[in-house]
């Protein structure tokens, strides 16, 4: 998350040397704290399904005590809120604190409430990912101007492809989610419906990227890694190779940042 925000800051003209200042480093540190807190509380609530879907990585309740996870989560969340309060006072605006509070609540409610309600969980997580771009854009502009359309479109594209990846992860995790009585988007559809939906989503997302790349005047050389990942993800979706598809979507999302380097 820190790298993602840093790249957006650089794209929007924020002097990266300013991040060496302890206070201004908060623009990068705060999203990392919120993300870490979200991952911890997700592991806390998802013990049952994680022991089925990824038994080798399910450490909560075995290697790490649940109490430690909860305390660390609240520590990270408190630190993020305190830092965002300082950023709000520095910018003279409330949006840093508001965004951190909203993201923290969403990530806390994701596993126990949103995850088992169809697509709502996917939308919530993808909204937080898109919010990282908005956070970086507002930080670069110090909240005094509205971010440009290209930045908003980048946020939408990033959120869209993350939504597709969360959808694919739901397909991977059906067994554990079923044991936890979750009803995810993938579980409410047939195998062919999931396959068709993801294929259409990838093609639609690719169309967005092409339109956006014309706005940011990105070179074709920088587009090649994304284009390769796009084709690989599309082929994996067509062949219904779920593990490969999830991996390529992750690469595809990462390669989007080459457009703004």
FIKOLZA-1660 file (N, C-alpha, C; in steps of 0.1 Angstrom, whole numbers, plus 5000, padded with zeros to 4 digits):
% residues 261
   i   px   py   pz ch aa at
   1 5008 4988 5000  A  X  N
   1 5000 5000 5000  A  X CA
   1 5009 5013 5000  A  X  C
   2 5020 5012 5007  A  X  N
   2 5028 5024 5008  A  X CA
   2 5034 5027 4994  A  X  C
   3 5038 5017 4987  A  X  N
   3 5044 5019 4973  A  X CA
   3 5033 5025 4964  A  X  C
   4 5021 5019 4965  A  X  N
   4 5010 5024 4957  A  X CA
   4 5007 5039 4959  A  X  C
   5 5006 5043 4972  A  X  N
   5 5004 5057 4975  A  X CA
   5 5016 5066 4970  A  X  C
   6 5028 5061 4972  A  X  N
   6 5040 5069 4968  A  X CA
   6 5040 5071 4953  A  X  C
   7 5036 5061 4946  A  X  N
   7 5036 5063 4931  A  X CA
   7 5026 5073 4927  A  X  C
   8 5014 5073 4933  A  X  N
   8 5003 5083 4930  A  X CA
   8 5008 5097 4934  A  X  C
   9 5015 5098 4946  A  X  N
   9 5020 5111 4950  A  X CA
   9 5030 5116 4940  A  X  C
  10 5039 5108 4935  A  X  N
  10 5049 5112 4925  A  X CA
  10 5042 5116 4912  A  X  C
  11 5032 5108 4908  A  X  N
  11 5024 5111 4896  A  X CA
  11 5018 5125 4896  A  X  C
  12 5013 5129 4908  A  X  N
  12 5006 5141 4910  A  X CA
  12 5015 5153 4914  A  X  C
  13 5028 5151 4913  A  X  N
  13 5037 5162 4915  A  X CA
  13 5041 5164 4929  A  X  C
  14 5038 5155 4938  A  X  N
  14 5043 5157 4952  A  X CA
  14 5058 5155 4953  A  X  C
  15 5065 5164 4959  A  X  N
  15 5080 5162 4961  A  X CA
  15 5083 5151 4971  A  X  C
  16 5088 5139 4966  A  X  N
  16 5090 5128 4974  A  X CA
  16 5100 5130 4985  A  X  C
  17 5109 5139 4983  A  X  N
  17 5118 5142 4994  A  X CA
  17 5111 5147 5007  A  X  C
  18 5100 5153 5005  A  X  N
  18 5092 5158 5016  A  X CA
  18 5088 5146 5025  A  X  C
  19 5087 5134 5020  A  X  N
  19 5083 5122 5028  A  X CA
  19 5094 5119 5038  A  X  C
  20 5106 5125 5037  A  X  N
  20 5116 5123 5047  A  X CA
  20 5113 5130 5060  A  X  C
  21 5104 5140 5059  A  X  N
  21 5099 5147 5071  A  X CA
  21 5090 5138 5078  A  X  C
  22 5092 5136 5091  A  X  N
  22 5084 5126 5099  A  X CA
  22 5069 5128 5097  A  X  C
  23 5064 5141 5098  A  X  N
  23 5050 5144 5097  A  X CA
  23 5044 5140 5084  A  X  C
  24 5051 5145 5073  A  X  N
  24 5046 5142 5059  A  X CA
  24 5047 5128 5055  A  X  C
  25 5056 5120 5062  A  X  N
  25 5056 5106 5059  A  X CA
  25 5043 5099 5062  A  X  C
  26 5035 5106 5070  A  X  N
  26 5022 5100 5074  A  X CA
  26 5013 5098 5062  A  X  C
  27 5015 5105 5051  A  X  N
  27 5007 5102 5039  A  X CA
  27 5009 5088 5034  A  X  C
  28 5021 5082 5037  A  X  N
  28 5023 5069 5032  A  X CA
  28 5021 5059 5044  A  X  C
  29 5025 5063 5056  A  X  N
  29 5025 5054 5068  A  X CA
  29 5010 5051 5072  A  X  C
  30 5001 5061 5071  A  X  N
  30 4987 5059 5076  A  X CA
  30 4980 5048 5068  A  X  C
  31 4981 5048 5054  A  X  N
  31 4974 5037 5046  A  X CA
  31 4980 5024 5050  A  X  C
  32 4993 5023 5053  A  X  N
  32 4999 5010 5056  A  X CA
  32 4994 5005 5069  A  X  C
  33 4992 5014 5079  A  X  N
  33 4987 5010 5092  A  X CA
  33 4972 5006 5091  A  X  C
  34 4964 5013 5083  A  X  N
  34 4950 5009 5081  A  X CA
  34 4949 4995 5074  A  X  C
  35 4958 4993 5064  A  X  N
  35 4958 4980 5057  A  X CA
  35 4962 4969 5066  A  X  C
  36 4973 4971 5074  A  X  N
  36 4977 4961 5083  A  X CA
  36 4967 4957 5093  A  X  C
  37 4960 4967 5099  A  X  N
  37 4949 4965 5108  A  X CA
  37 4938 4957 5102  A  X  C
  38 4935 4960 5090  A  X  N
  38 4924 4953 5082  A  X CA
  38 4928 4939 5080  A  X  C
  39 4940 4936 5076  A  X  N
  39 4944 4922 5074  A  X CA
  39 4944 4914 5087  A  X  C
  40 4948 4920 5098  A  X  N
  40 4948 4913 5111  A  X CA
  40 4934 4909 5115  A  X  C
  41 4925 4919 5115  A  X  N
  41 4911 4916 5119  A  X CA
  41 4904 4906 5110  A  X  C
  42 4908 4906 5097  A  X  N
  42 4902 4897 5088  A  X CA
  42 4907 4883 5091  A  X  C
  43 4920 4881 5095  A  X  N
  43 4925 4868 5099  A  X CA
  43 4918 4864 5112  A  X  C
  44 4915 4873 5121  A  X  N
  44 4909 4870 5134  A  X CA
  44 4895 4864 5131  A  X  C
  45 4887 4870 5122  A  X  N
  45 4874 4866 5120  A  X CA
  45 4873 4853 5111  A  X  C
  46 4883 4852 5102  A  X  N
  46 4883 4841 5092  A  X CA
  46 4890 4828 5096  A  X  C
  47 4891 4825 5109  A  X  N
  47 4899 4814 5113  A  X CA
  47 4893 4801 5107  A  X  C
  48 4880 4799 5108  A  X  N
  48 4874 4787 5103  A  X CA
  48 4877 4784 5088  A  X  C
  49 4874 4794 5080  A  X  N
  49 4875 4792 5066  A  X CA
  49 4890 4792 5061  A  X  C
  50 4899 4799 5069  A  X  N
  50 4913 4799 5065  A  X CA
  50 4919 4785 5068  A  X  C
  51 4914 4778 5078  A  X  N
  51 4919 4765 5081  A  X CA
  51 4915 4755 5071  A  X  C
  52 4905 4758 5063  A  X  N
  52 4901 4749 5052  A  X CA
  52 4907 4753 5039  A  X  C
  53 4907 4767 5036  A  X  N
  53 4912 4772 5023  A  X CA
  53 4927 4772 5022  A  X  C
  54 4934 4776 5033  A  X  N
  54 4948 4777 5033  A  X CA
  54 4954 4773 5047  A  X  C
  55 4953 4760 5050  A  X  N
  55 4957 4754 5063  A  X CA
  55 4971 4757 5067  A  X  C
  56 4980 4758 5057  A  X  N
  56 4994 4760 5060  A  X CA
  56 4997 4774 5065  A  X  C
  57 4988 4784 5061  A  X  N
  57 4990 4798 5064  A  X CA
  57 4981 4803 5075  A  X  C
  58 4972 4794 5080  A  X  N
  58 4963 4798 5091  A  X CA
  58 4970 4797 5104  A  X  C
  59 4976 4808 5109  A  X  N
  59 4984 4808 5121  A  X CA
  59 4976 4813 5133  A  X  C
  60 4965 4820 5131  A  X  N
  60 4958 4826 5142  A  X CA
  60 4951 4815 5150  A  X  C
  61 4953 4815 5163  A  X  N
  61 4947 4805 5172  A  X CA
  61 4957 4793 5173  A  X  C
  62 4967 4793 5165  A  X  N
  62 4977 4782 5166  A  X CA
  62 4990 4788 5171  A  X  C
  63 4997 4794 5161  A  X  N
  63 5010 4800 5164  A  X CA
  63 5009 4814 5171  A  X  C
  64 4999 4821 5167  A  X  N
  64 4996 4835 5172  A  X CA
  64 4983 4835 5180  A  X  C
  65 4983 4840 5192  A  X  N
  65 4970 4840 5200  A  X CA
  65 4961 4850 5194  A  X  C
  66 4948 4847 5195  A  X  N
  66 4938 4857 5190  A  X CA
  66 4938 4870 5197  A  X  C
  67 4941 4870 5210  A  X  N
  67 4942 4882 5218  A  X CA
  67 4952 4891 5213  A  X  C
  68 4964 4886 5209  A  X  N
  68 4975 4894 5203  A  X CA
  68 4970 4900 5190  A  X  C
  69 4963 4893 5182  A  X  N
  69 4958 4898 5169  A  X CA
  69 4949 4910 5172  A  X  C
  70 4940 4909 5181  A  X  N
  70 4930 4920 5184  A  X CA
  70 4937 4932 5189  A  X  C
  71 4946 4930 5199  A  X  N
  71 4953 4941 5205  A  X CA
  71 4961 4949 5194  A  X  C
  72 4968 4941 5186  A  X  N
  72 4976 4947 5176  A  X CA
  72 4968 4955 5166  A  X  C
  73 4956 4949 5162  A  X  N
  73 4947 4956 5153  A  X CA
  73 4943 4969 5158  A  X  C
  74 4939 4970 5171  A  X  N
  74 4934 4982 5177  A  X CA
  74 4946 4992 5178  A  X  C
  75 4958 4987 5181  A  X  N
  75 4970 4995 5182  A  X CA
  75 4973 5002 5169  A  X  C
  76 4972 4994 5158  A  X  N
  76 4975 5000 5144  A  X CA
  76 4964 5010 5141  A  X  C
  77 4951 5007 5144  A  X  N
  77 4940 5016 5141  A  X CA
  77 4941 5029 5148  A  X  C
  78 4945 5028 5161  A  X  N
  78 4946 5040 5169  A  X CA
  78 4958 5049 5164  A  X  C
  79 4969 5042 5160  A  X  N
  79 4980 5050 5155  A  X CA
  79 4976 5057 5142  A  X  C
  80 4969 5050 5133  A  X  N
  80 4964 5056 5121  A  X CA
  80 4955 5068 5123  A  X  C
  81 4946 5067 5133  A  X  N
  81 4937 5078 5136  A  X CA
  81 4944 5090 5141  A  X  C
  82 4954 5087 5150  A  X  N
  82 4962 5098 5156  A  X CA
  82 4970 5105 5145  A  X  C
  83 4977 5097 5136  A  X  N
  83 4985 5103 5125  A  X CA
  83 4976 5111 5116  A  X  C
  84 4964 5105 5113  A  X  N
  84 4955 5112 5104  A  X CA
  84 4950 5125 5110  A  X  C
  85 4949 5125 5123  A  X  N
  85 4945 5138 5130  A  X CA
  85 4955 5148 5128  A  X  C
  86 4968 5144 5129  A  X  N
  86 4979 5154 5127  A  X CA
  86 4979 5159 5113  A  X  C
  87 4976 5150 5103  A  X  N
  87 4976 5154 5089  A  X CA
  87 4964 5164 5087  A  X  C
  88 4953 5161 5093  A  X  N
  88 4942 5170 5092  A  X CA
  88 4945 5184 5097  A  X  C
  89 4952 5184 5109  A  X  N
  89 4955 5198 5114  A  X CA
  89 4966 5205 5105  A  X  C
  90 4974 5197 5099  A  X  N
  90 4985 5202 5090  A  X CA
  90 4978 5208 5077  A  X  C
  91 4968 5201 5072  A  X  N
  91 4962 5206 5059  A  X CA
  91 4950 5215 5062  A  X  C
  92 4946 5216 5074  A  X  N
  92 4934 5224 5077  A  X CA
  92 4921 5219 5072  A  X  C
  93 4921 5205 5070  A  X  N
  93 4909 5199 5064  A  X CA
  93 4906 5186 5072  A  X  C
  94 4894 5181 5072  A  X  N
  94 4890 5170 5080  A  X CA
  94 4891 5157 5072  A  X  C
  95 4893 5158 5058  A  X  N
  95 4892 5146 5050  A  X CA
  95 4902 5134 5054  A  X  C
  96 4914 5137 5058  A  X  N
  96 4923 5126 5062  A  X CA
  96 4917 5117 5074  A  X  C
  97 4912 5124 5084  A  X  N
  97 4906 5117 5095  A  X CA
  97 4893 5109 5091  A  X  C
  98 4885 5116 5082  A  X  N
  98 4873 5110 5078  A  X CA
  98 4875 5097 5069  A  X  C
  99 4885 5098 5060  A  X  N
  99 4888 5087 5052  A  X CA
  99 4894 5075 5060  A  X  C
 100 4903 5078 5069  A  X  N
 100 4908 5068 5078  A  X CA
 100 4897 5061 5086  A  X  C
 101 4888 5069 5092  A  X  N
 101 4878 5063 5100  A  X CA
 101 4868 5054 5091  A  X  C
 102 4865 5059 5079  A  X  N
 102 4856 5051 5071  A  X CA
 102 4863 5038 5066  A  X  C
 103 4875 5039 5062  A  X  N
 103 4882 5027 5058  A  X CA
 103 4884 5017 5069  A  X  C
 104 4887 5022 5081  A  X  N
 104 4888 5013 5093  A  X CA
 104 4876 5006 5096  A  X  C
 105 4864 5013 5096  A  X  N
 105 4851 5007 5099  A  X CA
 105 4848 4996 5088  A  X  C
 106 4850 5000 5075  A  X  N
 106 4847 4990 5065  A  X CA
 106 4855 4978 5066  A  X  C
 107 4868 4979 5069  A  X  N
 107 4877 4967 5070  A  X CA
 107 4874 4959 5082  A  X  C
 108 4869 4966 5093  A  X  N
 108 4865 4958 5105  A  X CA
 108 4852 4950 5102  A  X  C
 109 4843 4956 5095  A  X  N
 109 4830 4949 5092  A  X CA
 109 4831 4939 5081  A  X  C
 110 4841 4939 5073  A  X  N
 110 4842 4931 5061  A  X CA
 110 4839 4917 5064  A  X  C
 111 4847 4910 5072  A  X  N
 111 4846 4896 5074  A  X CA
 111 4833 4892 5082  A  X  C
 112 4830 4898 5093  A  X  N
 112 4818 4894 5100  A  X CA
 112 4804 4898 5094  A  X  C
 113 4804 4909 5086  A  X  N
 113 4791 4914 5081  A  X CA
 113 4790 4914 5066  A  X  C
 114 4800 4920 5059  A  X  N
 114 4799 4922 5045  A  X CA
 114 4803 4911 5036  A  X  C
 115 4812 4902 5040  A  X  N
 115 4817 4892 5032  A  X CA
 115 4807 4882 5028  A  X  C
 116 4797 4879 5036  A  X  N
 116 4787 4869 5034  A  X CA
 116 4775 4874 5027  A  X  C
 117 4775 4886 5022  A  X  N
 117 4763 4892 5016  A  X CA
 117 4765 4895 5001  A  X  C
 118 4767 4885 4994  A  X  N
 118 4769 4886 4979  A  X CA
 118 4781 4894 4975  A  X  C
 119 4779 4904 4967  A  X  N
 119 4790 4912 4962  A  X CA
 119 4794 4924 4971  A  X  C
 120 4787 4926 4982  A  X  N
 120 4789 4938 4990  A  X CA
 120 4803 4938 4996  A  X  C
 121 4808 4926 5000  A  X  N
 121 4822 4925 5005  A  X CA
 121 4832 4929 4995  A  X  C
 122 4830 4924 4982  A  X  N
 122 4839 4927 4972  A  X CA
 122 4839 4942 4968  A  X  C
 123 4828 4948 4968  A  X  N
 123 4826 4962 4966  A  X CA
 123 4833 4970 4977  A  X  C
 124 4832 4966 4989  A  X  N
 124 4838 4973 5000  A  X CA
 124 4853 4973 4999  A  X  C
 125 4859 4961 4997  A  X  N
 125 4873 4961 4996  A  X CA
 125 4879 4968 4984  A  X  C
 126 4872 4967 4973  A  X  N
 126 4876 4974 4961  A  X CA
 126 4875 4989 4962  A  X  C
 127 4865 4993 4970  A  X  N
 127 4864 5007 4972  A  X CA
 127 4875 5013 4980  A  X  C
 128 4880 5005 4990  A  X  N
 128 4891 5009 4998  A  X CA
 128 4904 5010 4990  A  X  C
 129 4906 5000 4981  A  X  N
 129 4917 5000 4972  A  X CA
 129 4917 5012 4963  A  X  C
 130 4905 5015 4957  A  X  N
 130 4904 5027 4949  A  X CA
 130 4906 5040 4957  A  X  C
 131 4903 5039 4970  A  X  N
 131 4904 5051 4979  A  X CA
 131 4919 5054 4981  A  X  C
 132 4928 5044 4979  A  X  N
 132 4942 5047 4980  A  X CA
 132 4947 5057 4970  A  X  C
 133 4941 5056 4958  A  X  N
 133 4945 5066 4947  A  X CA
 133 4939 5080 4951  A  X  C
 134 4927 5080 4955  A  X  N
 134 4921 5093 4959  A  X CA
 134 4929 5099 4971  A  X  C
 135 4933 5091 4980  A  X  N
 135 4941 5096 4992  A  X CA
 135 4954 5102 4987  A  X  C
 136 4961 5095 4978  A  X  N
 136 4973 5100 4972  A  X CA
 136 4971 5113 4965  A  X  C
 137 4960 5114 4957  A  X  N
 137 4958 5126 4949  A  X CA
 137 4954 5138 4958  A  X  C
 138 4946 5136 4968  A  X  N
 138 4943 5147 4977  A  X CA
 138 4955 5151 4985  A  X  C
 139 4963 5142 4989  A  X  N
 139 4975 5145 4996  A  X CA
 139 4985 5154 4988  A  X  C
 140 4986 5150 4975  A  X  N
 140 4995 5158 4966  A  X CA
 140 4990 5172 4964  A  X  C
 141 4977 5173 4963  A  X  N
 141 4971 5186 4961  A  X CA
 141 4968 5193 4974  A  X  C
 142 4971 5187 4985  A  X  N
 142 4969 5192 4999  A  X CA
 142 4954 5195 5002  A  X  C
 143 4946 5188 4994  A  X  N
 143 4931 5190 4997  A  X CA
 143 4926 5203 4992  A  X  C
 144 4934 5211 4985  A  X  N
 144 4929 5225 4981  A  X CA
 144 4922 5224 4967  A  X  C
 145 4924 5214 4959  A  X  N
 145 4918 5213 4946  A  X CA
 145 4912 5199 4944  A  X  C
 146 4903 5198 4935  A  X  N
 146 4897 5185 4932  A  X CA
 146 4907 5178 4923  A  X  C
 147 4910 5165 4926  A  X  N
 147 4919 5157 4917  A  X CA
 147 4914 5157 4903  A  X  C
 148 4923 5156 4893  A  X  N
 148 4920 5156 4879  A  X CA
 148 4912 5144 4875  A  X  C
 149 4904 5144 4864  A  X  N
 149 4896 5133 4859  A  X CA
 149 4905 5120 4857  A  X  C
 150 4917 5122 4852  A  X  N
 150 4926 5110 4850  A  X CA
 150 4928 5102 4863  A  X  C
 151 4929 5110 4874  A  X  N
 151 4932 5103 4887  A  X CA
 151 4919 5095 4891  A  X  C
 152 4907 5102 4890  A  X  N
 152 4895 5095 4893  A  X CA
 152 4893 5082 4885  A  X  C
 153 4896 5083 4872  A  X  N
 153 4895 5072 4863  A  X CA
 153 4904 5060 4867  A  X  C
 154 4916 5064 4871  A  X  N
 154 4926 5054 4876  A  X CA
 154 4921 5047 4888  A  X  C
 155 4914 5055 4897  A  X  N
 155 4909 5049 4909  A  X CA
 155 4898 5039 4906  A  X  C
 156 4889 5043 4896  A  X  N
 156 4878 5034 4892  A  X CA
 156 4884 5021 4885  A  X  C
 157 4894 5023 4877  A  X  N
 157 4900 5011 4870  A  X CA
 157 4906 5001 4880  A  X  C
 158 4914 5007 4890  A  X  N
 158 4920 4999 4900  A  X CA
 158 4910 4992 4908  A  X  C
 159 4899 4999 4912  A  X  N
 159 4889 4993 4920  A  X CA
 159 4882 4982 4912  A  X  C
 160 4880 4984 4899  A  X  N
 160 4873 4974 4891  A  X CA
 160 4881 4961 4890  A  X  C
 161 4893 4962 4887  A  X  N
 161 4901 4950 4886  A  X CA
 161 4903 4943 4899  A  X  C
 162 4904 4951 4910  A  X  N
 162 4904 4945 4923  A  X CA
 162 4891 4937 4926  A  X  C
 163 4880 4943 4922  A  X  N
 163 4867 4936 4923  A  X CA
 163 4867 4923 4916  A  X  C
 164 4873 4922 4904  A  X  N
 164 4873 4910 4897  A  X CA
 164 4882 4900 4904  A  X  C
 165 4893 4904 4909  A  X  N
 165 4902 4895 4917  A  X CA
 165 4896 4890 4929  A  X  C
 166 4888 4898 4936  A  X  N
 166 4881 4894 4948  A  X CA
 166 4870 4884 4944  A  X  C
 167 4864 4886 4933  A  X  N
 167 4854 4876 4928  A  X CA
 167 4861 4862 4925  A  X  C
 168 4873 4863 4919  A  X  N
 168 4880 4850 4916  A  X CA
 168 4885 4844 4929  A  X  C
 169 4889 4851 4939  A  X  N
 169 4893 4846 4952  A  X CA
 169 4881 4839 4958  A  X  C
 170 4869 4845 4957  A  X  N
 170 4857 4838 4962  A  X CA
 170 4855 4825 4956  A  X  C
 171 4858 4824 4943  A  X  N
 171 4856 4811 4936  A  X CA
 171 4866 4801 4942  A  X  C
 172 4878 4805 4945  A  X  N
 172 4889 4797 4951  A  X CA
 172 4885 4792 4965  A  X  C
 173 4878 4801 4972  A  X  N
 173 4876 4799 4986  A  X CA
 173 4862 4794 4989  A  X  C
 174 4855 4788 4979  A  X  N
 174 4841 4784 4981  A  X CA
 174 4839 4774 4993  A  X  C
 175 4848 4764 4994  A  X  N
 175 4847 4754 5004  A  X CA
 175 4847 4760 5018  A  X  C
 176 4857 4768 5021  A  X  N
 176 4858 4774 5034  A  X CA
 176 4846 4784 5037  A  X  C
 177 4843 4792 5026  A  X  N
 177 4832 4801 5028  A  X CA
 177 4818 4794 5031  A  X  C
 178 4817 4783 5025  A  X  N
 178 4804 4775 5027  A  X CA
 178 4804 4769 5041  A  X  C
 179 4816 4765 5046  A  X  N
 179 4817 4760 5060  A  X CA
 179 4814 4771 5070  A  X  C
 180 4817 4784 5066  A  X  N
 180 4815 4795 5075  A  X CA
 180 4801 4802 5073  A  X  C
 181 4793 4795 5065  A  X  N
 181 4779 4800 5062  A  X CA
 181 4779 4814 5055  A  X  C
 182 4790 4817 5047  A  X  N
 182 4790 4829 5039  A  X CA
 182 4783 4826 5026  A  X  C
 183 4777 4836 5020  A  X  N
 183 4771 4835 5007  A  X CA
 183 4777 4846 4998  A  X  C
 184 4788 4843 4993  A  X  N
 184 4796 4853 4984  A  X CA
 184 4790 4854 4970  A  X  C
 185 4795 4863 4963  A  X  N
 185 4790 4865 4949  A  X CA
 185 4792 4852 4941  A  X  C
 186 4804 4846 4942  A  X  N
 186 4807 4834 4935  A  X CA
 186 4798 4822 4938  A  X  C
 187 4794 4821 4951  A  X  N
 187 4785 4810 4955  A  X CA
 187 4771 4812 4950  A  X  C
 188 4767 4824 4947  A  X  N
 188 4753 4826 4942  A  X CA
 188 4752 4824 4927  A  X  C
 189 4763 4821 4921  A  X  N
 189 4763 4819 4906  A  X CA
 189 4768 4805 4903  A  X  C
 190 4765 4800 4891  A  X  N
 190 4770 4787 4886  A  X CA
 190 4784 4789 4881  A  X  C
 191 4791 4778 4879  A  X  N
 191 4805 4779 4874  A  X CA
 191 4806 4786 4861  A  X  C
 192 4797 4784 4852  A  X  N
 192 4797 4791 4839  A  X CA
 192 4794 4805 4840  A  X  C
 193 4785 4809 4849  A  X  N
 193 4781 4823 4851  A  X CA
 193 4793 4830 4857  A  X  C
 194 4800 4824 4866  A  X  N
 194 4812 4830 4872  A  X CA
 194 4823 4832 4861  A  X  C
 195 4824 4822 4853  A  X  N
 195 4834 4823 4842  A  X CA
 195 4830 4834 4832  A  X  C
 196 4818 4835 4828  A  X  N
 196 4813 4845 4818  A  X CA
 196 4815 4859 4824  A  X  C
 197 4810 4860 4836  A  X  N
 197 4811 4873 4843  A  X CA
 197 4825 4879 4844  A  X  C
 198 4834 4870 4848  A  X  N
 198 4848 4875 4849  A  X CA
 198 4854 4878 4835  A  X  C
 199 4851 4870 4825  A  X  N
 199 4856 4873 4811  A  X CA
 199 4851 4887 4807  A  X  C
 200 4838 4889 4808  A  X  N
 200 4832 4902 4804  A  X CA
 200 4839 4913 4812  A  X  C
 201 4841 4911 4825  A  X  N
 201 4847 4921 4834  A  X CA
 201 4861 4925 4830  A  X  C
 202 4869 4915 4826  A  X  N
 202 4882 4917 4821  A  X CA
 202 4883 4925 4808  A  X  C
 203 4874 4922 4799  A  X  N
 203 4873 4929 4786  A  X CA
 203 4869 4943 4789  A  X  C
 204 4859 4945 4797  A  X  N
 204 4854 4958 4800  A  X CA
 204 4864 4967 4807  A  X  C
 205 4871 4961 4816  A  X  N
 205 4882 4968 4823  A  X CA
 205 4893 4972 4813  A  X  C
 206 4896 4963 4804  A  X  N
 206 4907 4966 4794  A  X CA
 206 4903 4978 4785  A  X  C
 207 4890 4979 4782  A  X  N
 207 4885 4991 4775  A  X CA
 207 4887 5004 4782  A  X  C
 208 4884 5003 4796  A  X  N
 208 4886 5015 4804  A  X CA
 208 4901 5019 4804  A  X  C
 209 4910 5009 4805  A  X  N
 209 4924 5012 4805  A  X CA
 209 4929 5019 4792  A  X  C
 210 4924 5014 4781  A  X  N
 210 4928 5020 4768  A  X CA
 210 4924 5035 4768  A  X  C
 211 4911 5037 4772  A  X  N
 211 4907 5051 4772  A  X CA
 211 4915 5060 4782  A  X  C
 212 4918 5054 4793  A  X  N
 212 4925 5061 4803  A  X CA
 212 4940 5064 4799  A  X  C
 213 4946 5054 4792  A  X  N
 213 4960 5056 4788  A  X CA
 213 4961 5067 4778  A  X  C
 214 4950 5070 4770  A  X  N
 214 4951 5082 4761  A  X CA
 214 4951 5095 4769  A  X  C
 215 4944 5095 4781  A  X  N
 215 4944 5107 4789  A  X CA
 215 4957 5110 4795  A  X  C
 216 4964 5099 4799  A  X  N
 216 4977 5102 4806  A  X CA
 216 4989 5101 4797  A  X  C
 217 4986 5100 4784  A  X  N
 217 4997 5100 4774  A  X CA
 217 5008 5090 4777  A  X  C
 218 5004 5078 4781  A  X  N
 218 5014 5067 4784  A  X CA
 218 5020 5061 4771  A  X  C
 219 5033 5058 4772  A  X  N
 219 5039 5052 4760  A  X CA
 219 5035 5038 4759  A  X  C
 220 5036 5033 4746  A  X  N
 220 5032 5019 4743  A  X CA
 220 5042 5009 4750  A  X  C
 221 5054 5014 4753  A  X  N
 221 5064 5005 4759  A  X CA
 221 5060 5002 4774  A  X  C
 222 5054 5012 4780  A  X  N
 222 5049 5010 4794  A  X CA
 222 5036 5002 4794  A  X  C
 223 5029 5001 4783  A  X  N
 223 5017 4994 4782  A  X CA
 223 5019 4979 4780  A  X  C
 224 5031 4975 4775  A  X  N
 224 5034 4961 4771  A  X CA
 224 5032 4951 4783  A  X  C
 225 5038 4954 4795  A  X  N
 225 5036 4945 4806  A  X CA
 225 5022 4943 4809  A  X  C
 226 5014 4954 4809  A  X  N
 226 5000 4953 4813  A  X CA
 226 4992 4945 4802  A  X  C
 227 4996 4948 4789  A  X  N
 227 4989 4941 4778  A  X CA
 227 4992 4925 4779  A  X  C
 228 5004 4922 4783  A  X  N
 228 5008 4908 4784  A  X CA
 228 5000 4901 4796  A  X  C
 229 4999 4909 4807  A  X  N
 229 4991 4904 4819  A  X CA
 229 4976 4903 4815  A  X  C
 230 4971 4913 4808  A  X  N
 230 4957 4913 4804  A  X CA
 230 4954 4900 4796  A  X  C
 231 4962 4897 4785  A  X  N
 231 4960 4886 4777  A  X CA
 231 4961 4873 4785  A  X  C
 232 4971 4872 4794  A  X  N
 232 4973 4860 4802  A  X CA
 232 4961 4858 4811  A  X  C
 233 4956 4869 4817  A  X  N
 233 4944 4868 4826  A  X CA
 233 4932 4863 4818  A  X  C
 234 4930 4869 4806  A  X  N
 234 4918 4866 4798  A  X CA
 234 4919 4851 4794  A  X  C
 235 4930 4846 4790  A  X  N
 235 4932 4832 4786  A  X CA
 235 4929 4823 4798  A  X  C
 236 4934 4827 4809  A  X  N
 236 4931 4819 4821  A  X CA
 236 4917 4818 4825  A  X  C
 237 4910 4830 4823  A  X  N
 237 4895 4830 4825  A  X CA
 237 4888 4821 4816  A  X  C
 238 4892 4822 4803  A  X  N
 238 4885 4814 4793  A  X CA
 238 4887 4799 4796  A  X  C
 239 4899 4795 4800  A  X  N
 239 4902 4781 4803  A  X CA
 239 4898 4777 4817  A  X  C
 240 4893 4787 4825  A  X  N
 240 4888 4784 4838  A  X CA
 240 4899 4779 4847  A  X  C
 241 4911 4785 4846  A  X  N
 241 4922 4781 4855  A  X CA
 241 4923 4792 4866  A  X  C
 242 4916 4789 4877  A  X  N
 242 4913 4799 4887  A  X CA
 242 4926 4804 4894  A  X  C
 243 4934 4795 4898  A  X  N
 243 4947 4798 4905  A  X CA
 243 4955 4807 4896  A  X  C
 244 4957 4804 4884  A  X  N
 244 4965 4812 4874  A  X CA
 244 4958 4825 4872  A  X  C
 245 4945 4825 4871  A  X  N
 245 4937 4838 4868  A  X CA
 245 4939 4847 4880  A  X  C
 246 4939 4842 4892  A  X  N
 246 4940 4851 4904  A  X CA
 246 4954 4857 4904  A  X  C
 247 4964 4849 4900  A  X  N
 247 4978 4854 4900  A  X CA
 247 4980 4865 4889  A  X  C
 248 4974 4862 4877  A  X  N
 248 4976 4872 4866  A  X CA
 248 4968 4885 4868  A  X  C
 249 4957 4884 4875  A  X  N
 249 4950 4896 4878  A  X CA
 249 4958 4905 4888  A  X  C
 250 4965 4898 4897  A  X  N
 250 4974 4906 4907  A  X CA
 250 4985 4913 4899  A  X  C
 251 4991 4906 4889  A  X  N
 251 5001 4911 4881  A  X CA
 251 4996 4923 4873  A  X  C
 252 4984 4921 4867  A  X  N
 252 4977 4931 4859  A  X CA
 252 4975 4944 4867  A  X  C
 253 4970 4942 4880  A  X  N
 253 4968 4954 4888  A  X CA
 253 4981 4961 4891  A  X  C
 254 4992 4954 4894  A  X  N
 254 5005 4960 4896  A  X CA
 254 5010 4967 4884  A  X  C
 255 5008 4961 4872  A  X  N
 255 5013 4967 4860  A  X CA
 255 5006 4980 4856  A  X  C
 256 4995 4983 4862  A  X  N
 256 4988 4995 4859  A  X CA
 256 4996 5007 4864  A  X  C
 257 5004 5005 4874  A  X  N
 257 5012 5016 4880  A  X CA
 257 5023 5021 4870  A  X  C
 258 5027 5012 4861  A  X  N
 258 5037 5016 4851  A  X CA
 258 5032 5027 4842  A  X  C
 259 5019 5029 4841  A  X  N
 259 5013 5039 4833  A  X CA
 259 5016 5053 4839  A  X  C
 260 5019 5054 4852  A  X  N
 260 5020 5067 4858  A  X CA
 260 5035 5069 4863  A  X  C
 261 5044 5059 4860  A  X  N
 261 5058 5061 4864  A  X CA
 261 5064 5071 4855  A  X  C
% end
